[in-house]
């Protein structure tokens, strides 16, 4: 299956699941292919035939964007090396959850979350430690007795009851032994970090030298600016007064810039953010809801209110037209 067909299939599946899906980010380089929202669940999705193409720089960018946009970064892929991704298993690459289209279908369409995640050493599941302790005590078994039945140490059983996850084999043995469901699913949208010891959000990249003036003006106006390196926009800017997020672009106003502005607008609709594109000269006020601001005009703004008003006026004027 071609990558383009795979992106189309995943997009259609998410739409069938009730997600609002952005236009595809058909530009390079790109950290994600689509943004999608269902209710309060916002995901940024990278779609790959071979997940080995997902590198550290892209993973770091997606994690940063997830933090700034309050979104979950995900990779949906078919295989790693020459091996297909196993169904209903969550993998991790550079701190980002990865799973197959079948797993995504079960999660988003069937609403059956995966139970298993891959980590160094094999496949693991979440054990409900409190429930395990209750089942053991109901049988009047000591830690040592259960440890003997499982062929593990007493300390290991104690760790299971304290919340340590177990191998698939141990989990199956426990559920068969107690004839009770003792596992809990991997909460991909909320609790992926619970099964993956992630680091803090990676540091922002340095702003491109061509963007430094724009970053300086936005910062002076009261925005917290987070430069990007692999996104349709050059920065994610946050109004520190009202926490409004603005996707920010900057370049000469070319056909490529117009394309980026349209993609930014589509992403903004899904992420519930506004977007602004700073250009040298503009013959129009906006592109599909992305406000256009000339560089010289930007210099005249002294606070976030001024810029916020212009962005809203120009984007809302086009929406009303």
Buried (B, 14 or more C-beta within 10 A) or exposed (E): EEBEEBBBBBBEBBEEBEBBBBBBBEEEEBBBBBBBBBEEBBBBBBBBBEBEEBEEBBBBBBBBBBBBBEBBBBBBBBBBEEEEBBBBBBBBBBBBBBBBBBBBBBBBEEEEBBBBBBBEEEBBBBBBBEBBBBBBEEEEBEBEBBBBEBEBEBEBBBBBBEEBBBBBEBBBBBBEBBEBEBBBBBBBBEEBEBBBEBEEBBEBBEBBEEBEBBBEBBEEBBBBBBBBBBBBBBBBBBBEEEEBBBBBBBBEBEEEBBBBBBBBBBBBBBBEBBBBBBBEEBEEBBBBBBBBBBBEBBEEBEEBBBBBEBBEEBBBEBEEE
